[in-house]
Amino acid sequence: MTNRGNAGKGRPKGSPNKVTSRLREAIIAAADDHGRDGEGSDGLKGYLAMLARDEKKTFATLLGRIVPAHVEGDMTVSANPVADLMNQIAERGRHITETDAQYDIRMKARNDAQDKAAH
């Protein structure tokens, strides 16, 4: 019989990593404290609105991280994916408004589609 040391004594498969969880909580708390204006205005929602306004690439990256990367089943391509996303969020009881970043994303998608159709 061989000595397996600490094999199998780690965290159970699928359980969250404590460091990752604590870091995620700290990031959310810091954003909540910062808010829209650095003084905590509107909390986390204010911070995200500030990112959408001032740091469009960062905000678009965040959106890309929360939108599912893999979709199974039938899929219909929408002419206005931002509005669809806003409607899905509203259906879950949350309400957001279209920001400059969302508008930029929508216009880029429209322009990309037009460029692809032209070629």
Secondary structure, 3 states (H helix, E strand, C coil): CCCCCCCCCCCCCCCCCHHHHHHHHHHHHHHHHHCCCCCCCCHHHHHHHHHHHHCHHHHHHHHHHHCCCCCCCCCCCCCCHHHHHHHHHHHCCCCCCCCHHHHHHHHHHHHHHHHHHHC
